[in-house]
Amino acid sequence: MRASRGARIAFAALCLLIVAWTAVMSALEPVMLDGWFIDHWQHGHASFVDYVHGNWSGQFFWGNARLGQWITAFTYGEVFHLSFTPLCVLALFLLLLVHVRGRWPTAGWSDAWMLLGLLGVSVLAQPQLGPLLFYRPFTANYVVGLVVQLIWMVPFRFALEREVRRSLAGELAAAAGMIVLGVAAGACNEHTGPALILAGVIVVIRFARRRRLRAWMIAGVVGFVAGYLALMLAPAQATRYCGVAEISLAERIVDRGVLGNLKIVFALVWAGRWAWVGLAVAALASRLARPRPGLDARRAALAWFALAAAISVTLLASPKQGDRLLFASLALATIGIMVILDGLAGDRARVRAAIAGVAGAAVATAIVWSVAIQRRVANDYEDRLRVLAAAAPGTVVHLPMLRDGSSRWFLGDDLPSDSHRHHVANRYQLDAIDLEGHPTIPYRYEVRYQLAGAARVTTRQFLPLQHLCETRRDFADEVAALRAAHGARLAGAELAVAPRTRVPDLRELVASRWRDGRIVAPTASVKNEGYTRWISVERGGLTGTLDVILVGPGRIEHLEPDGGRWPYRPWGRGTYWIVTCAGDDCYLAETVRHTQV
């Protein structure tokens, strides 16, 4: 049935609102956080093939092998960003609508109501909706990834509603298309893959039992599995997070403890708590009313909740946590919530109007609030960039913090991070950036090498200490280049922790050292057991009796071994250096940051 003119106008107005909101936020978004690294790469005029290879191989510490990361590079072209991002966000909400209804939108009043409801519930459910929709690296990696996966799910969703018969040629074409789409969807996200593969297998089995199995269904699941394996087996997965991703699942779960694992299991409930509260209120208000959601609606909602929970629980295997990783789970839970609300409202105009009113108020508040924050951030960053551009090379620039901190609509200032502050300083040829409350980094890395019969020479500087593993990889590459250039004349090289003024009262400190044809680089890891932290050391070629020294806020402690490990208790909030020494050879083995003591 054709929708009325008024309904079509209302539906189109909501679509235009989504596009306009995203376009305004995208236009105001400054280059920040990982955007600095991508923008710097683009200014280096490297090819897109090099960019893809660098992300796939793990060459970029800020990159990953996901399909969305490739798209991220294009979003730092303003024309592409301002045209692609709004359409991508609109596609997200339209696809959520498609999965609620099991059909394409008809632009009727019912679909307009549903689209507004999906927007409102998303505003309430997503704790980081602003950064996910309006911060390019998040949008490309998580929103684009979910859009591709929702598109992959559409044929399965339609098949659950109705049977479609095709000719042999049509079936073969559909199977070929689903293989390609499946590979793309599988390569989009590490965390959503296992649950979606399981869901795909369950759906295939269901259709097989009903004698409705089609070749394209098997092709879609096989393609998804192939794409997911390609993502997970990419070399970058072995190097991301400095090798943290290589720790076994059992070790990771044990290390977190019971409380840490329970936080992950119930993260879906806590992160989306306002949406769940809204659903509970609506259910209670309609408890004695008719109609209640039918059995099919309740089953459909439970299926979406189960899929969302399965994706959320997959995070137990992840070395990293964060609200952005719950985006897909909460988006799928939003579908289930709207299925229930649609059943509760039924044909009652007043109930539908009440739900639309709450959703509309939430969306209106979100738009005003988010645009105000983004505008302030854009102005503050414009002032910051003006100061940086006007500064003389080689100087130390003092900057204030941004006025807005981390919130539902903004990730927060990026320059408190040592690595970003260091990178931006290098970008503007400054000696350092002294940020309000975050003073100049007191150290830097230097590669020092010595030729036979010559004095030691400093050749280059590196990133600050929280990227120690990446810096060590760079040092290994630098050693290879030095050996190629000088051959047998190269007597030794070291990755020195070089002070800007002075280092703590320790012997000369390095992170890695090359000598006698091999690299010596001891590493350390920390486990939390109760109130005590335990340090384990991998010698990395260092021989002799180990002395472990902890350099923390305001003091230095020489630790005593206990069963092959070194226990300690943090005495203040801040960064701690784990230093391992054997005689006069002292190495920075790891840095850790303690926020609670």
N, C-alpha and C positions, 0 to 999 in steps of 0.2 A: 504494500500500500504506500502510495506516494505521501511524503511528509508535507504538512502544511507550510505555507510561506513563512509564517511566524516562527515555526519550529526550525526551519532551515536557517533563518536569520539568527536565531539564538545559538544554534550549533556553530554556525560560521563565526559568530562574535566570540564564542569561547575559544575556538581555534586561533583566531586572530589575537586574542588576549595572550594566549600562551606564546605565540610567535613574537609579539611586541615585547612582552616581559623579558623573554630570553634575549631578544636583540638589544634592548637597553642595557641589561646586565652584562652582555658580552662586549658591548661597545665601551663600557666603563671599566672592564676588567684589566688591571695592569699586568705586566709581565712580572711574575714573582715565583718563588719556590722553584720547582723543577723547570718552570718556564725559562729561567735564566740559562740553564744548561742547553735547552733546546734552541733558544734564541741565539745563543753563542755558537752552537753547531751550524745553524743556518747562515750566520755571518761568515763562517769559515768556508762557505761555498763548496762544501762536500756534496757529493751526489746522493740522491735518495737511496740508491742501491747500497752505498756505504752506510747510510743511516740504518737501513733494515739489517744489514749484516752486523753492524755494531750492537744493535739490540738483540739480535738472535744469538750472537756469539758470547755476549756478556762483556763486551768491550767497554760499554758505558755503565758506570755504577748507578746512574740515575735511570737506566732503561730497563726494559723487559721484553720478552718474546711475544707478547700478546698482539693480536691483530689491531686492537685499538691504539697501541703505542705507535704503530706506523701512521695511523690517521692523525695522531697528535701533532706530528711535524707539519701537516697541512694547515692545522688550525692556528698556527702562528703566522700565517698569511692572513691579513685582516679581511680581505674580500671573501676568502673561503670561510673564515670563522663566522662572519656576520651573516652569511647565507646558509651554511651547512648546519651550524649549531642550533639555531631556532627550529629548523625543520626536523632535526634529529630529536629534540625535546618534544615537539608536537607528535612525531611518530611514536615516541614512547607511550604517551597517554592514549593515543588512538589505538595502539596495539593492546594496551591493558583493557580498553573498552571492547575490542574484538574478542578477547579471551573471556570476558565476562559474558558476552552475548552469544558467542559461538557463531558469529556471522559478521559480515562487513557492516559498518555503520550505515544507517538509513537517514541520518540527520533529522530524525523526528524528535518530539519532546522527550520521549523516554531516553533517547541517546544523549540529548543535551543534559538532562538531569544526571545521567550516569557519568558523563564526562566531568561535570562539575563536582560530583561526589568523589570521583577518583582523584581529582586535584586536591580537594579538601582533605581527604583521608591521607594523601601523600604528604601534605603540609604537616599534619599532625604526627604521622608515623615516622618520617625520615629525620633523624637527628642531625644530619649533615646535608640537607637537601640543597642548600645554596651552593656549597663547594662542588657537589656532584653535578649540578646542572650548569654552573656558571664558572667553573675553574677548569680550563682546557684539558690538562692532563687527566683529571678525574672524569670529565665528561667523555673524553675519547676512550678511556680504558674501561669505564664501568657502564655509562649510559649507552654508548654505541655498542658495546659488547652485549648488553641485555637486549637492545633493540634487535640485533642480529639473531640472538637466540629465541626471542619471542616470534620473529618471522619464521624461524625454523619450526617452531611449535604450532604455527597456524594450521598447516595441513592436517596434523594429527587432531587438533581441536575441532576442525570442521568435520573430519571423518567420524568423530564421536557423536556429532549431531545428525549426520545424514550420510548415506552411501552415494558415492559418485562413481559412475561407470565410464571408463574411457576405452578407446580402441587400443589395439596392441601398440601402435605407434605412439599414442598418447601416454600409455603407461611407461614405455621406454623413455620418452622425453621427460616425464615426471620423475622417474628414477634417476636419470642423469642430473637433472636439476637439484634433486634432493641430496645427491652425493656432494655436489659442489657447495650447496648451502650448508650441509652438515659439517663439512671440513671447516668452513669459515666460522660456524657457530662453535664448534669444538675448540677452535684456537683462540677464543675470546676471553676465557676466564678460567683460572685454575680451580677456583672454589666452587663454581656452579656446575662444573663438568660431571663429577661423579653422580650427583643426584639426578641430573637431567638424563644421563645415560641410563640409570636405573629406571627412571620414569618412562623413557623410550622403550626399554625392554619390556616393561610391564604392559604398556599399551600394545606393543606388537603381539605379545602372548594373548592378550585379551581378544584382539582381532582374529588371531589364528584360531582360537577356540570357537569363535562365532563364524568361522569360515568367511571372513571378510578381509583377510590379509592381502595386502597389495605389495608389489615389488618396490614401490617408492618408499614404503614404510621401512623395510629392511635397509634399503639404500641410505635413507636419512640417518638411521642409527649407526650404520657402518661408517658413513662419512663423518658423523660427529665423533665417533671413537677415534678415527684416524686423525682428525684435527686436534683432538685433545692429546693424543699420544705425541703428535708432532710438537705441541706446546710444551708438554711436560718433559720431553726428551731433548729439548733445545739446550745447547751448551750453556746458555745464560742461566738456566735453572740451577746449575751446579755452582755458579759463582755469585748469584744474587745473595744479598744479606750476609756477605763475607763467609759463606759456607754454612750459615745457620740452617739453611734449607736441607742440608745433607744429614742432619741429625735424625735418627729414627723416630717414628711416631710414638713408640713406647717410651723412649727417653724423654720426648717432649711432654707427653702427658704426665709422666712421673715428676718431671722437673717443676711443672706448674703447681702441683699439689691439688688437693680436693677442691679447695675454694676457687682456685684459678680456673679449673675445668668447669665447675658449676657456673661461674660467671659467663663462660662461653656458651654453655648449654642453654642458659636462660637469657642470653643477650637479646634474642629476638623479642622476647616478652618485654624486657626492660627498655630497650631502645625505642620500641614502638608503643610505649605504655599509654600515650594520650589517645592513640587510635583505638587501642583495646578498651580503654575506659569509655570512649565514645560509643563503641559497639555495645558494651555492657549496659550503658544507660539507655540506649535505644531499645535493646532487647527487654529490659525491665519495664520500660514505658509501654511496650506493646505486648507484655506477657498475657494479659487478660483479653487482648483484642484479637480479632480475626481479620484477614487470614494470617496464619503463621507461615514461615518458610516451609515449602513442601519438602518431601523426602529427597527428591532429586537435587533441590537447591542445597539442602544441608550436606548431602554427600559431595556435591561439587565443591562447596566451601571447604569441607574437611580435606578434600584432595589437594586443594591449593595450600591450605595450612600445612599439610603433611609435607608437600614439596618444599615449602618455605623453610620448615623446620629441618628437613634433611640437608638443605644447603647450608643452613646456619650451623648445624652440628659438624659439618665438614671442616669448619674452622678449627676444630680440635687438632687437625693435622697441619695447620698453617703456622709458620714461624712468626708471622706478624698478625696483629689484631687491630681493629679499628672500626669505627662506624661505617666507613665507606665500604667495607667488606660485607656489611649487612644490607647493602642497597638492594641487591637482587631479591634476597629473602623477604624484605619488607615490601617490595613492589609486588611480589606474588601473593603475599599475605593481604595486601590491599585489594587484590582481585577477590579473594575469599570474603573479606569484610563487606565489599559492595554487593556480592551475591546474597549475603545474609540481609543486608539493609534493604535490598530490592525486594526480597521475599517478605520482610517485615512490613514494608510500606504497602505492598500490594497495589490496589486501585484507589487507596485513600489519598485524596489530593492534599489534605491537611498534613498528613505525615510526610508526604513527599516534599511539601513546601517547607516544613520544619527542617528536614534533613538538608534541603537545598539552601535554606537560610544559614544554617550553621556552617556548611561547606563554603558558601559564598563569603561569609564573614572571615573565615580562616584564610581563604585565598586573598581577599582584599587586604587583610592585615599583613599577610606575607609579602605581597607586592610592595606595599608602602614601606614596610620595615626593611626589606632586602635592598630596595633601590636607594633608600636613605643611607644605609651602611655602605653600599658599593660606591655611592657618590663621594662620601667622606674619604673612603680608602683611595679612590682615584685622585682626589685632590691632594691628599697627603703624599701619595706616591709621586705625583707630578712635581710637588715641591722638593721631594727627596732627590729625584733624578736631576732637577735643576741644580741643586747643590753639588751633586756628584760630578755633573758635566763641567761645572765652573771651577772645580778644585784643580790645583796644580799637580802634575804627576809627581809621584814619590812622597806625597804628604799624607798625614793622618787626618781623616775627615770625621767630625763629630756630628751625629745625627740623633734626633729625638725618636722615640717609639711612635708607631702609628696610634691614632686615638682609639681605634677599635681593636678589641682582642678577639679571641676565638669565640665563635657563637654558631648557632644553627645556620647562619648565612655567610660566615666568613671564617677561613681557616686560622686567621691571626697573622701577626707580623712574621715575615720570613727571616729577617736579619738577626734575630737572636741566635739562629743556627750558625755555628762557627764556619761550617763549610760554605753556606750561602754568602756570609759576610766576606769570607776570604775570596770567593769566586767573583763577587761584585767588585771588590777592591781591585783585583787583577784586571777585570774588564775595563775599569776606568784608569788603570795604570797608577793606582794609589798604593802607598805603603801599607795602609790598614784603614779599617772603618771602626771607629769607637762609637758604639750604639749606647744610648742611655740605658744604664743598668747592665750593660754587657760590654765591658771594656775591651780594648784592643787585645787580640790573641797574642799571648806573650812568647809564642814560639812559632817556628815554621820548619818545614822539612827542607833539607838540602842534600843533594847528591855530591859527595866529595870523592874524588878519585886521585890516585897517585901512580905516576909512571916511574919505572925503574930509574933511580938517581935524580928524581925531580921532587919538588915540593907538592903538598896537597892542594888541589884546586876545587873550588866550588863551581858547579856547572848550572844548576837550576833549582827552583823551588817547587814544592808540592802542596797538596791539599792538607788541611789541618787534621788533628789526630783522630777524629771519629771515623775517618775513612782510612784507617791504618792498613786494612787488607788490600784495598785498591791501590794505595800508595806503594805497598810492597810489590804488587804486580807491575806497577810502572817502573819501580826500581829494577826489577828483573829485566824488563825490556831495555832500560837504560844501560844495564851492564852488558847485555847482548850487543847493543850498539857500540859501546866503548871497546869491547873485545874485537868487534869487526873493524873498528877504526885503528886500534893501536896494537892488536895482536899480543905477542909475548911481552911487549913492553909494559902492559897493564899489570901493576904490582898488587893493587887492591882498590876497593871501592866501598863506600858505606852510605847508608841513608841516615843522615845525622838529624837529631832533634836539635835544631839550632835556635838559640834564644834571641829575642829582640833586645833584651837587656841582660838578663842572667837566668840561669836555670836553678832549680832547687839544689841544695848542698849535696850533690851527688857526683860520682865520677862521670866522665864524658859519656853521653847517652846517645845510642843509635837505635834504629828500629830494625835494620838489616845490615849485614856486612858480607861482602864477597871477598874471599881470599882462598888461595890454594885451589882454585878451580871450582869452588862451590859457594853457595849462599847459605849463611847462617842466620836464622830468623826464628827464635823461640816465640811461641804463642802461649796465651793463657785463657782459661775460661773460668767462669764463676757460677756456682750453684748456691741457691738459697735453701738452707735447711733450718727452719725455725727462725731464730734471731741471728743465727751465725751464717756468714758467707764462707764458702770453701773455694779456694783457688787451686786449679789443676794446671800443670805446666807441661806443654809439649816442647821438648828441647830444641827441635828444629835444627839439629847439627851442633848445638852448644855442648861442649864437654866440660867435665870437672864438677866440683861440688857446687850446688846451686844455693844462692842467697836470694830470697825473695823480699823485695822492699815495696811497701805501699806508700805512695805519695798522695795525700788527700788534703782537704781544706785545712790549712794552717799547721800541718805537722807531717812528719815522716815516721813510719813504723817499720822496723825490721821484724818480719814474721818468722815464727818458729814452725817447723814442719810437724805434721801429725798424720802418720800413716800414709805418707806420700803426697799429702795435700797440705795447704797452708790456710788455717782458719783466721777470720778477722770479723770484727763488727764495725760497720760504718760509724763514724763519730760526728758527721755533719753532712748536710746536703751539698751536692756538687760532684765534680769530676774527680775520679781517682785514677792514678797511673799505677799499673802493675809492672814493676821493674824486676828483671831477673839478671843476676850477675854470677859470673864464674871467674873468680880472680878479679882482674881489672877490666874484663869485658862485661859491660852493662848494656842491656837491651830493654827497650820499651816493648813489653810483650802484649799489652792490651790496655785499653782505657774503658772504664765503666762509669756510669753516672747513677748516683743514688739520690732519689727524691724523697725517700722516707728513711728515718733512722729510729 
